[in-house]
Amino acid sequence: MKKIIFLGSCILFISGCASTKVNIVKSPEKIDSICVVNNKEVTIPNFQETILDQLQKRDIKAYVVPSFDKKNKCQASLKYSASESWGLTTNIDYTELVLYRTANDEHLGLVRWKMPDSITLKNYNNDIDNVIPTMLNELLPLNNQMETDLDVSDSEEYEQDTKQYKTGFDLLPYAFRRPSVAPEKGFGNSAFLKNFFNI
């Protein structure tokens, strides 16, 4: 009986209204070409490929480069970072896109996206096919916009963890992001439920 009551509480908890956290600075200009700086630390399958595909759908010429370089011929350069959440399903829990003008390293825009710590039904839309298009819509408002199943209009402002990075455009150090937690470590939502129900 206790497990039935608990399961009902879980359903209410999952359907709660916890909001995503966003920090958005929109690019003030239309972009026609972007050099995407490769980030080997991001191992989410097809993450970089999805960025390239979404940029091309916005009529932006997209190229992958090993590092930022003012000599690159792209109008803008894009740095990215991301981590996954582990639970009932695997989704993105933190993503960051930072846009620079290539010629002079001037900051053009950024989007930082952090999911709530609690489980909500919103989390089930947090795959790369929804998160990346939504972030690029916010980052590049003057380029073509794509339809997505996510909406940032009800998101809370994302406050940075330290004053040093509160207004900075550079990618946040990994120490200040919510890290990925694999289920085998015993801290994921799936591990918690399996332990409770002895499955």
HELIX and SHEET records of a PDB file:
HELIX    1   1 LYS A    2  ILE A   14  1                                  13    
HELIX    2   2 PHE A   47  LYS A   57  1                                  11    
HELIX    3   3 LEU A  121  ASN A  125  5                                   5    
HELIX    4   4 ILE A  128  LEU A  139  1                                  12    
HELIX    5   5 LYS A  163  TYR A  165  5                                   3    
HELIX    6   6 TYR A  174  PHE A  176  5                                   3    
HELIX    7   7 PRO A  183  LYS A  185  5                                   3    
HELIX    8   8 ASN A  189  PHE A  197  1                                   9    
SHEET    1   A 7 LYS A  61  VAL A  65  0                                        
SHEET    2   A 7 SER A  33  VAL A  37  1                                        
SHEET    3   A 7 ALA A  76  SER A  85  1                                        
SHEET    4   A 7 ASN A  91  ARG A 101 -1                                        
SHEET    5   A 7 GLU A 106  LYS A 114 -1                                        
SHEET    6   A 7 LYS A  21  VAL A  25 -1                                        
SHEET    7   A 7 GLU A 156  GLU A 157  1                                        
END                                                                             
